[in-house]
Amino acid sequence: MARSVWKGPFVDGYLLKKADKSRASGRNEIIKIWSRRSTILPQFVGLTFGVYNGHKFLPVNVTEHMIGHKFGEFAPTRTFYGHAADKKAKRK
């Protein structure tokens, strides 16, 4: 179920402060965040966030087409190595 329109997008408060501070300084450094549940806002465009995936921080460069999505969508938490090969089929 989608979030109610009247509530607005969810963004952690500290994330807004970090983004404003980064814009004011003018330096393009990675902003480390743990809030995968936060929505990407238009004021985040052009910034680089390090989104934590449970193991390390993955750099996410925010572009216009990402607005409205969640940060967690761009930092996968699981690695797929493929299905195990069938040993019987190999021996033939």
PDB file of N, CA, C and O in Angstrom:
ATOM      1  N   MET A   1       0.839  -1.174   0.000  1.00  0.00           N
ATOM      2  CA  MET A   1       0.000   0.000   0.000  1.00  0.00           C
ATOM      3  C   MET A   1       0.890   1.246   0.000  1.00  0.00           C
ATOM      4  O   MET A   1       1.879   1.308   0.730  1.00  0.00           O
ATOM      5  N   ALA A   2       0.539   2.218  -0.807  1.00  0.00           N
ATOM      6  CA  ALA A   2       1.320   3.443  -0.929  1.00  0.00           C
ATOM      7  C   ALA A   2       1.055   4.381   0.249  1.00  0.00           C
ATOM      8  O   ALA A   2       0.044   4.257   0.940  1.00  0.00           O
ATOM      9  N   ARG A   3       1.951   5.292   0.461  1.00  0.00           N
ATOM     10  CA  ARG A   3       1.816   6.272   1.539  1.00  0.00           C
ATOM     11  C   ARG A   3       0.765   7.316   1.161  1.00  0.00           C
ATOM     12  O   ARG A   3       0.612   7.655  -0.013  1.00  0.00           O
ATOM     13  N   SER A   4       0.043   7.821   2.159  1.00  0.00           N
ATOM     14  CA  SER A   4      -0.977   8.843   1.924  1.00  0.00           C
ATOM     15  C   SER A   4      -0.348  10.119   1.387  1.00  0.00           C
ATOM     16  O   SER A   4       0.737  10.512   1.814  1.00  0.00           O
ATOM     17  N   VAL A   5      -1.028  10.757   0.458  1.00  0.00           N
ATOM     18  CA  VAL A   5      -0.523  11.990  -0.140  1.00  0.00           C
ATOM     19  C   VAL A   5      -0.487  13.111   0.897  1.00  0.00           C
ATOM     20  O   VAL A   5       0.434  13.927   0.897  1.00  0.00           O
ATOM     21  N   TRP A   6      -1.481  13.152   1.775  1.00  0.00           N
ATOM     22  CA  TRP A   6      -1.546  14.253   2.732  1.00  0.00           C
ATOM     23  C   TRP A   6      -0.420  14.200   3.756  1.00  0.00           C
ATOM     24  O   TRP A   6      -0.106  15.217   4.374  1.00  0.00           O
ATOM     25  N   LYS A   7       0.197  13.029   3.950  1.00  0.00           N
ATOM     26  CA  LYS A   7       1.312  12.918   4.895  1.00  0.00           C
ATOM     27  C   LYS A   7       2.609  13.465   4.306  1.00  0.00           C
ATOM     28  O   LYS A   7       3.452  13.978   5.042  1.00  0.00           O
ATOM     29  N   GLY A   8       2.777  13.362   3.007  1.00  0.00           N
ATOM     30  CA  GLY A   8       4.011  13.804   2.378  1.00  0.00           C
ATOM     31  C   GLY A   8       5.076  12.729   2.428  1.00  0.00           C
ATOM     32  O   GLY A   8       4.885  11.705   3.083  1.00  0.00           O
ATOM     33  N   PRO A   9       6.204  12.939   1.744  1.00  0.00           N
ATOM     34  CA  PRO A   9       7.269  11.930   1.722  1.00  0.00           C
ATOM     35  C   PRO A   9       8.003  11.865   3.058  1.00  0.00           C
ATOM     36  O   PRO A   9       8.153  12.874   3.747  1.00  0.00           O
ATOM     37  N   PHE A  10       8.458  10.660   3.416  1.00  0.00           N
ATOM     38  CA  PHE A  10       9.204  10.480   4.658  1.00  0.00           C
ATOM     39  C   PHE A  10      10.689  10.689   4.402  1.00  0.00           C
ATOM     40  O   PHE A  10      11.264  10.087   3.495  1.00  0.00           O
ATOM     41  N   VAL A  11      11.306  11.551   5.211  1.00  0.00           N
ATOM     42  CA  VAL A  11      12.751  11.765   5.172  1.00  0.00           C
ATOM     43  C   VAL A  11      13.205  11.978   6.608  1.00  0.00           C
ATOM     44  O   VAL A  11      12.611  12.773   7.337  1.00  0.00           O
ATOM     45  N   ASP A  12      14.259  11.270   7.021  1.00  0.00           N
ATOM     46  CA  ASP A  12      14.801  11.473   8.362  1.00  0.00           C
ATOM     47  C   ASP A  12      15.335  12.899   8.486  1.00  0.00           C
ATOM     48  O   ASP A  12      15.944  13.429   7.557  1.00  0.00           O
ATOM     49  N   GLY A  13      15.100  13.506   9.638  1.00  0.00           N
ATOM     50  CA  GLY A  13      15.478  14.897   9.858  1.00  0.00           C
ATOM     51  C   GLY A  13      16.967  15.155   9.719  1.00  0.00           C
ATOM     52  O   GLY A  13      17.382  16.171   9.161  1.00  0.00           O
ATOM     53  N   TYR A  14      17.768  14.229  10.229  1.00  0.00           N
ATOM     54  CA  TYR A  14      19.218  14.436  10.154  1.00  0.00           C
ATOM     55  C   TYR A  14      19.714  14.433   8.712  1.00  0.00           C
ATOM     56  O   TYR A  14      20.738  15.041   8.400  1.00  0.00           O
ATOM     57  N   LEU A  15      18.992  13.756   7.846  1.00  0.00           N
ATOM     58  CA  LEU A  15      19.383  13.679   6.441  1.00  0.00           C
ATOM     59  C   LEU A  15      19.241  15.039   5.763  1.00  0.00           C
ATOM     60  O   LEU A  15      20.094  15.430   4.966  1.00  0.00           O
ATOM     61  N   LEU A  16      18.174  15.751   6.075  1.00  0.00           N
ATOM     62  CA  LEU A  16      17.976  17.095   5.527  1.00  0.00           C
ATOM     63  C   LEU A  16      19.077  18.039   6.001  1.00  0.00           C
ATOM     64  O   LEU A  16      19.579  18.854   5.228  1.00  0.00           O
ATOM     65  N   LYS A  17      19.450  17.926   7.278  1.00  0.00           N
ATOM     66  CA  LYS A  17      20.503  18.779   7.826  1.00  0.00           C
ATOM     67  C   LYS A  17      21.841  18.505   7.150  1.00  0.00           C
ATOM     68  O   LYS A  17      22.576  19.432   6.811  1.00  0.00           O
ATOM     69  N   LYS A  18      22.155  17.212   6.955  1.00  0.00           N
ATOM     70  CA  LYS A  18      23.419  16.849   6.311  1.00  0.00           C
ATOM     71  C   LYS A  18      23.472  17.349   4.870  1.00  0.00           C
ATOM     72  O   LYS A  18      24.513  17.820   4.412  1.00  0.00           O
ATOM     73  N   ALA A  19      22.349  17.246   4.153  1.00  0.00           N
ATOM     74  CA  ALA A  19      22.307  17.691   2.761  1.00  0.00           C
ATOM     75  C   ALA A  19      22.472  19.205   2.672  1.00  0.00           C
ATOM     76  O   ALA A  19      23.203  19.695   1.811  1.00  0.00           O
ATOM     77  N   ASP A  20      21.802  19.950   3.549  1.00  0.00           N
ATOM     78  CA  ASP A  20      21.931  21.410   3.557  1.00  0.00           C
ATOM     79  C   ASP A  20      23.354  21.833   3.892  1.00  0.00           C
ATOM     80  O   ASP A  20      23.888  22.772   3.301  1.00  0.00           O
ATOM     81  N   LYS A  21      23.964  21.133   4.844  1.00  0.00           N
ATOM     82  CA  LYS A  21      25.338  21.444   5.243  1.00  0.00           C
ATOM     83  C   LYS A  21      26.311  21.179   4.089  1.00  0.00           C
ATOM     84  O   LYS A  21      27.245  21.950   3.870  1.00  0.00           O
ATOM     85  N   SER A  22      26.089  20.097   3.361  1.00  0.00           N
ATOM     86  CA  SER A  22      26.947  19.754   2.231  1.00  0.00           C
ATOM     87  C   SER A  22      26.804  20.772   1.103  1.00  0.00           C
ATOM     88  O   SER A  22      27.797  21.156   0.484  1.00  0.00           O
ATOM     89  N   ARG A  23      25.581  21.208   0.836  1.00  0.00           N
ATOM     90  CA  ARG A  23      25.345  22.225  -0.202  1.00  0.00           C
ATOM     91  C   ARG A  23      25.999  23.554   0.177  1.00  0.00           C
ATOM     92  O   ARG A  23      26.564  24.235  -0.679  1.00  0.00           O
ATOM     93  N   ALA A  24      25.925  23.922   1.455  1.00  0.00           N
ATOM     94  CA  ALA A  24      26.490  25.187   1.912  1.00  0.00           C
ATOM     95  C   ALA A  24      28.016  25.187   1.815  1.00  0.00           C
ATOM     96  O   ALA A  24      28.621  26.207   1.486  1.00  0.00           O
ATOM     97  N   SER A  25      28.636  24.036   2.103  1.00  0.00           N
ATOM     98  CA  SER A  25      30.097  23.961   2.055  1.00  0.00           C
ATOM     99  C   SER A  25      30.612  23.967   0.623  1.00  0.00           C
ATOM    100  O   SER A  25      31.729  24.417   0.366  1.00  0.00           O
ATOM    101  N   GLY A  26      29.804  23.470  -0.314  1.00  0.00           N
ATOM    102  CA  GLY A  26      30.212  23.474  -1.721  1.00  0.00           C
ATOM    103  C   GLY A  26      31.115  22.322  -2.112  1.00  0.00           C
ATOM    104  O   GLY A  26      31.430  22.156  -3.290  1.00  0.00           O
ATOM    105  N   ARG A  27      31.537  21.523  -1.144  1.00  0.00           N
ATOM    106  CA  ARG A  27      32.396  20.377  -1.454  1.00  0.00           C
ATOM    107  C   ARG A  27      31.539  19.181  -1.839  1.00  0.00           C
ATOM    108  O   ARG A  27      30.474  18.959  -1.263  1.00  0.00           O
ATOM    109  N   ASN A  28      32.005  18.420  -2.806  1.00  0.00           N
ATOM    110  CA  ASN A  28      31.265  17.244  -3.267  1.00  0.00           C
ATOM    111  C   ASN A  28      31.829  16.007  -2.575  1.00  0.00           C
ATOM    112  O   ASN A  28      32.580  15.235  -3.170  1.00  0.00           O
ATOM    113  N   GLU A  29      31.456  15.835  -1.313  1.00  0.00           N
ATOM    114  CA  GLU A  29      31.923  14.671  -0.568  1.00  0.00           C
ATOM    115  C   GLU A  29      30.750  13.729  -0.326  1.00  0.00           C
ATOM    116  O   GLU A  29      29.591  14.141  -0.380  1.00  0.00           O
ATOM    117  N   ILE A  30      31.053  12.479  -0.064  1.00  0.00           N
ATOM    118  CA  ILE A  30      30.012  11.477   0.151  1.00  0.00           C
ATOM    119  C   ILE A  30      29.384  11.687   1.526  1.00  0.00           C
ATOM    120  O   ILE A  30      30.085  11.818   2.530  1.00  0.00           O
ATOM    121  N   ILE A  31      28.057  11.716   1.554  1.00  0.00           N
ATOM    122  CA  ILE A  31      27.306  11.851   2.795  1.00  0.00           C
ATOM    123  C   ILE A  31      26.892  10.448   3.220  1.00  0.00           C
ATOM    124  O   ILE A  31      26.077   9.815   2.548  1.00  0.00           O
ATOM    125  N   LYS A  32      27.442   9.954   4.324  1.00  0.00           N
ATOM    126  CA  LYS A  32      27.123   8.602   4.787  1.00  0.00           C
ATOM    127  C   LYS A  32      25.764   8.593   5.469  1.00  0.00           C
ATOM    128  O   LYS A  32      25.505   9.388   6.372  1.00  0.00           O
ATOM    129  N   ILE A  33      24.889   7.672   5.022  1.00  0.00           N
ATOM    130  CA  ILE A  33      23.562   7.567   5.623  1.00  0.00           C
ATOM    131  C   ILE A  33      23.219   6.107   5.877  1.00  0.00           C
ATOM    132  O   ILE A  33      23.653   5.210   5.154  1.00  0.00           O
ATOM    133  N   TRP A  34      22.439   5.894   6.910  1.00  0.00           N
ATOM    134  CA  TRP A  34      21.932   4.565   7.240  1.00  0.00           C
ATOM    135  C   TRP A  34      20.440   4.471   6.949  1.00  0.00           C
ATOM    136  O   TRP A  34      19.855   3.392   7.036  1.00  0.00           O
ATOM    137  N   SER A  35      19.831   5.585   6.609  1.00  0.00           N
ATOM    138  CA  SER A  35      18.383   5.652   6.409  1.00  0.00           C
ATOM    139  C   SER A  35      18.006   5.229   4.993  1.00  0.00           C
ATOM    140  O   SER A  35      17.857   6.069   4.105  1.00  0.00           O
ATOM    141  N   ARG A  36      17.854   3.931   4.789  1.00  0.00           N
ATOM    142  CA  ARG A  36      17.454   3.397   3.487  1.00  0.00           C
ATOM    143  C   ARG A  36      15.986   3.680   3.213  1.00  0.00           C
ATOM    144  O   ARG A  36      15.548   3.647   2.063  1.00  0.00           O
ATOM    145  N   ARG A  37      15.218   3.961   4.275  1.00  0.00           N
ATOM    146  CA  ARG A  37      13.774   4.168   4.148  1.00  0.00           C
ATOM    147  C   ARG A  37      13.400   5.583   3.722  1.00  0.00           C
ATOM    148  O   ARG A  37      12.237   5.840   3.412  1.00  0.00           O
ATOM    149  N   SER A  38      14.353   6.497   3.701  1.00  0.00           N
ATOM    150  CA  SER A  38      14.059   7.888   3.355  1.00  0.00           C
ATOM    151  C   SER A  38      13.824   8.054   1.861  1.00  0.00           C
ATOM    152  O   SER A  38      14.455   7.393   1.036  1.00  0.00           O
ATOM    153  N   THR A  39      12.899   8.956   1.534  1.00  0.00           N
ATOM    154  CA  THR A  39      12.562   9.252   0.146  1.00  0.00           C
ATOM    155  C   THR A  39      13.548  10.276  -0.406  1.00  0.00           C
ATOM    156  O   THR A  39      13.975  11.180   0.312  1.00  0.00           O
ATOM    157  N   ILE A  40      13.906  10.137  -1.671  1.00  0.00           N
ATOM    158  CA  ILE A  40      14.806  11.079  -2.325  1.00  0.00           C
ATOM    159  C   ILE A  40      14.000  12.301  -2.754  1.00  0.00           C
ATOM    160  O   ILE A  40      13.001  12.181  -3.463  1.00  0.00           O
ATOM    161  N   LEU A  41      14.444  13.474  -2.318  1.00  0.00           N
ATOM    162  CA  LEU A  41      13.770  14.736  -2.608  1.00  0.00           C
ATOM    163  C   LEU A  41      14.508  15.506  -3.699  1.00  0.00           C
ATOM    164  O   LEU A  41      15.678  15.227  -3.961  1.00  0.00           O
ATOM    165  N   PRO A  42      13.843  16.475  -4.342  1.00  0.00           N
ATOM    166  CA  PRO A  42      14.505  17.266  -5.393  1.00  0.00           C
ATOM    167  C   PRO A  42      15.743  18.013  -4.912  1.00  0.00           C
ATOM    168  O   PRO A  42      16.649  18.266  -5.706  1.00  0.00           O
ATOM    169  N   GLN A  43      15.805  18.375  -3.629  1.00  0.00           N
ATOM    170  CA  GLN A  43      16.973  19.107  -3.135  1.00  0.00           C
ATOM    171  C   GLN A  43      18.205  18.219  -2.980  1.00  0.00           C
ATOM    172  O   GLN A  43      19.293  18.727  -2.707  1.00  0.00           O
ATOM    173  N   PHE A  44      18.058  16.908  -3.149  1.00  0.00           N
ATOM    174  CA  PHE A  44      19.191  15.986  -3.068  1.00  0.00           C
ATOM    175  C   PHE A  44      19.868  15.770  -4.420  1.00  0.00           C
ATOM    176  O   PHE A  44      20.920  15.133  -4.476  1.00  0.00           O
ATOM    177  N   VAL A  45      19.301  16.277  -5.499  1.00  0.00           N
ATOM    178  CA  VAL A  45      19.848  16.057  -6.841  1.00  0.00           C
ATOM    179  C   VAL A  45      21.240  16.676  -6.933  1.00  0.00           C
ATOM    180  O   VAL A  45      21.446  17.828  -6.552  1.00  0.00           O
ATOM    181  N   GLY A  46      22.179  15.906  -7.436  1.00  0.00           N
ATOM    182  CA  GLY A  46      23.550  16.367  -7.587  1.00  0.00           C
ATOM    183  C   GLY A  46      24.456  15.979  -6.434  1.00  0.00           C
ATOM    184  O   GLY A  46      25.675  16.100  -6.547  1.00  0.00           O
ATOM    185  N   LEU A  47      23.895  15.517  -5.331  1.00  0.00           N
ATOM    186  CA  LEU A  47      24.698  15.103  -4.184  1.00  0.00           C
ATOM    187  C   LEU A  47      25.014  13.613  -4.271  1.00  0.00           C
ATOM    188  O   LEU A  47      24.314  12.858  -4.945  1.00  0.00           O
ATOM    189  N   THR A  48      26.065  13.204  -3.586  1.00  0.00           N
ATOM    190  CA  THR A  48      26.450  11.797  -3.531  1.00  0.00           C
ATOM    191  C   THR A  48      26.256  11.295  -2.106  1.00  0.00           C
ATOM    192  O   THR A  48      26.790  11.865  -1.154  1.00  0.00           O
ATOM    193  N   PHE A  49      25.487  10.225  -1.974  1.00  0.00           N
ATOM    194  CA  PHE A  49      25.210   9.635  -0.671  1.00  0.00           C
ATOM    195  C   PHE A  49      25.854   8.256  -0.601  1.00  0.00           C
ATOM    196  O   PHE A  49      25.866   7.519  -1.587  1.00  0.00           O
ATOM    197  N   GLY A  50      26.384   7.915   0.556  1.00  0.00           N
ATOM    198  CA  GLY A  50      26.882   6.573   0.810  1.00  0.00           C
ATOM    199  C   GLY A  50      25.807   5.822   1.569  1.00  0.00           C
ATOM    200  O   GLY A  50      25.643   6.028   2.771  1.00  0.00           O
ATOM    201  N   VAL A  51      25.070   4.954   0.886  1.00  0.00           N
ATOM    202  CA  VAL A  51      23.950   4.240   1.495  1.00  0.00           C
ATOM    203  C   VAL A  51      24.457   2.914   2.052  1.00  0.00           C
ATOM    204  O   VAL A  51      25.075   2.129   1.333  1.00  0.00           O
ATOM    205  N   TYR A  52      24.195   2.668   3.329  1.00  0.00           N
ATOM    206  CA  TYR A  52      24.670   1.457   4.001  1.00  0.00           C
ATOM    207  C   TYR A  52      23.807   0.266   3.617  1.00  0.00           C
ATOM    208  O   TYR A  52      22.581   0.327   3.705  1.00  0.00           O
ATOM    209  N   ASN A  53      24.450  -0.825   3.187  1.00  0.00           N
ATOM    210  CA  ASN A  53      23.691  -2.013   2.785  1.00  0.00           C
ATOM    211  C   ASN A  53      23.830  -3.151   3.794  1.00  0.00           C
ATOM    212  O   ASN A  53      23.491  -4.294   3.489  1.00  0.00           O
ATOM    213  N   GLY A  54      24.320  -2.848   4.979  1.00  0.00           N
ATOM    214  CA  GLY A  54      24.511  -3.859   6.006  1.00  0.00           C
ATOM    215  C   GLY A  54      25.937  -4.355   6.070  1.00  0.00           C
ATOM    216  O   GLY A  54      26.320  -5.029   7.026  1.00  0.00           O
ATOM    217  N   HIS A  55      26.724  -4.030   5.065  1.00  0.00           N
ATOM    218  CA  HIS A  55      28.117  -4.469   5.005  1.00  0.00           C
ATOM    219  C   HIS A  55      29.055  -3.290   4.764  1.00  0.00           C
ATOM    220  O   HIS A  55      30.074  -3.149   5.440  1.00  0.00           O
ATOM    221  N   LYS A  56      28.706  -2.449   3.799  1.00  0.00           N
ATOM    222  CA  LYS A  56      29.528  -1.287   3.466  1.00  0.00           C
ATOM    223  C   LYS A  56      28.639  -0.184   2.897  1.00  0.00           C
ATOM    224  O   LYS A  56      27.451  -0.395   2.649  1.00  0.00           O
ATOM    225  N   PHE A  57      29.222   0.981   2.695  1.00  0.00           N
ATOM    226  CA  PHE A  57      28.499   2.116   2.139  1.00  0.00           C
ATOM    227  C   PHE A  57      28.673   2.128   0.622  1.00  0.00           C
ATOM    228  O   PHE A  57      29.795   2.193   0.120  1.00  0.00           O
ATOM    229  N   LEU A  58      27.566   2.065  -0.098  1.00  0.00           N
ATOM    230  CA  LEU A  58      27.601   2.097  -1.555  1.00  0.00           C
ATOM    231  C   LEU A  58      27.310   3.514  -2.034  1.00  0.00           C
ATOM    232  O   LEU A  58      26.303   4.097  -1.632  1.00  0.00           O
ATOM    233  N   PRO A  59      28.174   4.090  -2.890  1.00  0.00           N
ATOM    234  CA  PRO A  59      27.936   5.459  -3.359  1.00  0.00           C
ATOM    235  C   PRO A  59      26.746   5.525  -4.319  1.00  0.00           C
ATOM    236  O   PRO A  59      26.635   4.731  -5.253  1.00  0.00           O
ATOM    237  N   VAL A  60      25.864   6.487  -4.068  1.00  0.00           N
ATOM    238  CA  VAL A  60      24.688   6.700  -4.910  1.00  0.00           C
ATOM    239  C   VAL A  60      24.686   8.164  -5.335  1.00  0.00           C
ATOM    240  O   VAL A  60      24.503   9.054  -4.504  1.00  0.00           O
ATOM    241  N   ASN A  61      24.889   8.413  -6.630  1.00  0.00           N
ATOM    242  CA  ASN A  61      24.804   9.762  -7.171  1.00  0.00           C
ATOM    243  C   ASN A  61      23.347  10.030  -7.521  1.00  0.00           C
ATOM    244  O   ASN A  61      22.786   9.353  -8.382  1.00  0.00           O
ATOM    245  N   VAL A  62      22.736  10.995  -6.874  1.00  0.00           N
ATOM    246  CA  VAL A  62      21.310  11.264  -7.059  1.00  0.00           C
ATOM    247  C   VAL A  62      21.092  12.074  -8.334  1.00  0.00           C
ATOM    248  O   VAL A  62      21.699  13.126  -8.533  1.00  0.00           O
ATOM    249  N   THR A  63      20.209  11.557  -9.194  1.00  0.00           N
ATOM    250  CA  THR A  63      19.830  12.250 -10.424  1.00  0.00           C
ATOM    251  C   THR A  63      18.332  12.541 -10.387  1.00  0.00           C
ATOM    252  O   THR A  63      17.635  12.127  -9.462  1.00  0.00           O
ATOM    253  N   GLU A  64      17.850  13.249 -11.390  1.00  0.00           N
ATOM    254  CA  GLU A  64      16.447  13.674 -11.413  1.00  0.00           C
ATOM    255  C   GLU A  64      15.473  12.506 -11.477  1.00  0.00           C
ATOM    256  O   GLU A  64      14.390  12.578 -10.897  1.00  0.00           O
ATOM    257  N   HIS A  65      15.835  11.435 -12.170  1.00  0.00           N
ATOM    258  CA  HIS A  65      14.887  10.322 -12.302  1.00  0.00           C
ATOM    259  C   HIS A  65      14.746   9.502 -11.018  1.00  0.00           C
ATOM    260  O   HIS A  65      13.881   8.629 -10.944  1.00  0.00           O
ATOM    261  N   MET A  66      15.579   9.766 -10.008  1.00  0.00           N
ATOM    262  CA  MET A  66      15.502   9.043  -8.735  1.00  0.00           C
ATOM    263  C   MET A  66      14.532   9.688  -7.747  1.00  0.00           C
ATOM    264  O   MET A  66      14.222   9.092  -6.716  1.00  0.00           O
ATOM    265  N   ILE A  67      14.051  10.884  -8.042  1.00  0.00           N
ATOM    266  CA  ILE A  67      13.174  11.605  -7.117  1.00  0.00           C
ATOM    267  C   ILE A  67      11.907  10.794  -6.872  1.00  0.00           C
ATOM    268  O   ILE A  67      11.273  10.315  -7.812  1.00  0.00           O
ATOM    269  N   GLY A  68      11.548  10.648  -5.610  1.00  0.00           N
ATOM    270  CA  GLY A  68      10.355   9.897  -5.231  1.00  0.00           C
ATOM    271  C   GLY A  68      10.637   8.456  -4.856  1.00  0.00           C
ATOM    272  O   GLY A  68       9.788   7.795  -4.257  1.00  0.00           O
ATOM    273  N   HIS A  69      11.820   7.959  -5.200  1.00  0.00           N
ATOM    274  CA  HIS A  69      12.205   6.600  -4.830  1.00  0.00           C
ATOM    275  C   HIS A  69      12.885   6.628  -3.461  1.00  0.00           C
ATOM    276  O   HIS A  69      13.176   7.699  -2.928  1.00  0.00           O
ATOM    277  N   LYS A  70      13.131   5.458  -2.904  1.00  0.00           N
ATOM    278  CA  LYS A  70      13.803   5.340  -1.608  1.00  0.00           C
ATOM    279  C   LYS A  70      15.293   5.083  -1.834  1.00  0.00           C
ATOM    280  O   LYS A  70      15.678   4.509  -2.853  1.00  0.00           O
ATOM    281  N   PHE A  71      16.129   5.506  -0.890  1.00  0.00           N
ATOM    282  CA  PHE A  71      17.571   5.287  -1.007  1.00  0.00           C
ATOM    283  C   PHE A  71      17.908   3.802  -1.052  1.00  0.00           C
ATOM    284  O   PHE A  71      18.840   3.400  -1.749  1.00  0.00           O
ATOM    285  N   GLY A  72      17.166   2.990  -0.322  1.00  0.00           N
ATOM    286  CA  GLY A  72      17.431   1.559  -0.260  1.00  0.00           C
ATOM    287  C   GLY A  72      17.289   0.844  -1.589  1.00  0.00           C
ATOM    288  O   GLY A  72      17.852  -0.236  -1.771  1.00  0.00           O
ATOM    289  N   GLU A  73      16.543   1.428  -2.527  1.00  0.00           N
ATOM    290  CA  GLU A  73      16.359   0.800  -3.836  1.00  0.00           C
ATOM    291  C   GLU A  73      17.651   0.777  -4.646  1.00  0.00           C
ATOM    292  O   GLU A  73      17.797  -0.034  -5.560  1.00  0.00           O
ATOM    293  N   PHE A  74      18.579   1.656  -4.319  1.00  0.00           N
ATOM    294  CA  PHE A  74      19.801   1.791  -5.105  1.00  0.00           C
ATOM    295  C   PHE A  74      21.021   1.187  -4.414  1.00  0.00           C
ATOM    296  O   PHE A  74      22.145   1.362  -4.884  1.00  0.00           O
ATOM    297  N   ALA A  75      20.811   0.480  -3.308  1.00  0.00           N
ATOM    298  CA  ALA A  75      21.898  -0.191  -2.595  1.00  0.00           C
ATOM    299  C   ALA A  75      21.435  -1.600  -2.232  1.00  0.00           C
ATOM    300  O   ALA A  75      20.894  -1.807  -1.146  1.00  0.00           O
ATOM    301  N   PRO A  76      21.639  -2.574  -3.127  1.00  0.00           N
ATOM    302  CA  PRO A  76      21.164  -3.937  -2.853  1.00  0.00           C
ATOM    303  C   PRO A  76      21.861  -4.544  -1.635  1.00  0.00           C
ATOM    304  O   PRO A  76      23.043  -4.304  -1.389  1.00  0.00           O
ATOM    305  N   THR A  77      21.095  -5.337  -0.880  1.00  0.00           N
ATOM    306  CA  THR A  77      21.622  -5.929   0.353  1.00  0.00           C
ATOM    307  C   THR A  77      22.067  -7.370   0.169  1.00  0.00           C
ATOM    308  O   THR A  77      22.798  -7.904   1.003  1.00  0.00           O
ATOM    309  N   ARG A  78      21.642  -7.993  -0.895  1.00  0.00           N
ATOM    310  CA  ARG A  78      21.968  -9.408  -1.112  1.00  0.00           C
ATOM    311  C   ARG A  78      22.765  -9.578  -2.398  1.00  0.00           C
ATOM    312  O   ARG A  78      22.548  -8.860  -3.374  1.00  0.00           O
ATOM    313  N   THR A  79      23.687 -10.534  -2.390  1.00  0.00           N
ATOM    314  CA  THR A  79      24.495 -10.842  -3.566  1.00  0.00           C
ATOM    315  C   THR A  79      24.067 -12.194  -4.112  1.00  0.00           C
ATOM    316  O   THR A  79      24.056 -13.184  -3.381  1.00  0.00           O
ATOM    317  N   PHE A  80      23.717 -12.242  -5.385  1.00  0.00           N
ATOM    318  CA  PHE A  80      23.287 -13.483  -6.018  1.00  0.00           C
ATOM    319  C   PHE A  80      24.463 -14.064  -6.797  1.00  0.00           C
ATOM    320  O   PHE A  80      24.974 -13.431  -7.720  1.00  0.00           O
ATOM    321  N   TYR A  81      24.888 -15.261  -6.425  1.00  0.00           N
ATOM    322  CA  TYR A  81      26.018 -15.907  -7.078  1.00  0.00           C
ATOM    323  C   TYR A  81      25.582 -16.908  -8.134  1.00  0.00           C
ATOM    324  O   TYR A  81      26.438 -17.537  -8.758  1.00  0.00           O
ATOM    325  N   GLY A  82      24.309 -17.078  -8.354  1.00  0.00           N
ATOM    326  CA  GLY A  82      23.800 -18.041  -9.323  1.00  0.00           C
ATOM    327  C   GLY A  82      23.438 -19.340  -8.638  1.00  0.00           C
ATOM    328  O   GLY A  82      23.873 -19.613  -7.519  1.00  0.00           O
ATOM    329  N   HIS A  83      22.649 -20.123  -9.312  1.00  0.00           N
ATOM    330  CA  HIS A  83      22.241 -21.410  -8.765  1.00  0.00           C
ATOM    331  C   HIS A  83      23.367 -22.428  -8.924  1.00  0.00           C
ATOM    332  O   HIS A  83      24.170 -22.337  -9.852  1.00  0.00           O
ATOM    333  N   ALA A  84      23.418 -23.385  -8.023  1.00  0.00           N
ATOM    334  CA  ALA A  84      24.442 -24.423  -8.086  1.00  0.00           C
ATOM    335  C   ALA A  84      24.200 -25.294  -9.309  1.00  0.00           C
ATOM    336  O   ALA A  84      23.057 -25.618  -9.632  1.00  0.00           O
ATOM    337  N   ALA A  85      25.263 -25.666  -9.978  1.00  0.00           N
ATOM    338  CA  ALA A  85      25.149 -26.509 -11.167  1.00  0.00           C
ATOM    339  C   ALA A  85      24.787 -27.936 -10.764  1.00  0.00           C
ATOM    340  O   ALA A  85      25.195 -28.404  -9.700  1.00  0.00           O
ATOM    341  N   ASP A  86      24.037 -28.617 -11.594  1.00  0.00           N
ATOM    342  CA  ASP A  86      23.640 -29.997 -11.333  1.00  0.00           C
ATOM    343  C   ASP A  86      24.815 -30.909 -11.677  1.00  0.00           C
ATOM    344  O   ASP A  86      25.271 -30.917 -12.820  1.00  0.00           O
ATOM    345  N   LYS A  87      25.314 -31.678 -10.705  1.00  0.00           N
ATOM    346  CA  LYS A  87      26.481 -32.530 -10.916  1.00  0.00           C
ATOM    347  C   LYS A  87      26.189 -33.672 -11.881  1.00  0.00           C
ATOM    348  O   LYS A  87      27.072 -34.075 -12.637  1.00  0.00           O
ATOM    349  N   LYS A  88      24.973 -34.197 -11.872  1.00  0.00           N
ATOM    350  CA  LYS A  88      24.622 -35.298 -12.770  1.00  0.00           C
ATOM    351  C   LYS A  88      24.651 -34.853 -14.227  1.00  0.00           C
ATOM    352  O   LYS A  88      25.094 -35.603 -15.096  1.00  0.00           O
ATOM    353  N   ALA A  89      24.197 -33.678 -14.489  1.00  0.00           N
ATOM    354  CA  ALA A  89      24.167 -33.175 -15.864  1.00  0.00           C
ATOM    355  C   ALA A  89      25.581 -32.902 -16.375  1.00  0.00           C
ATOM    356  O   ALA A  89      25.840 -33.011 -17.573  1.00  0.00           O
ATOM    357  N   LYS A  90      26.482 -32.554 -15.482  1.00  0.00           N
ATOM    358  CA  LYS A  90      27.854 -32.249 -15.873  1.00  0.00           C
ATOM    359  C   LYS A  90      28.623 -33.497 -16.315  1.00  0.00           C
ATOM    360  O   LYS A  90      29.454 -33.417 -17.220  1.00  0.00           O
ATOM    361  N   ARG A  91      28.359 -34.640 -15.694  1.00  0.00           N
ATOM    362  CA  ARG A  91      29.147 -35.845 -15.932  1.00  0.00           C
ATOM    363  C   ARG A  91      28.875 -36.473 -17.291  1.00  0.00           C
ATOM    364  O   ARG A  91      29.697 -37.250 -17.776  1.00  0.00           O
ATOM    365  N   LYS A  92      27.771 -36.166 -17.903  1.00  0.00           N
ATOM    366  CA  LYS A  92      27.424 -36.805 -19.182  1.00  0.00           C
ATOM    367  C   LYS A  92      28.361 -36.482 -20.290  1.00  0.00           C
ATOM    368  O   LYS A  92      28.178 -36.956 -21.411  1.00  0.00           O
TER     369      LYS A  92
END
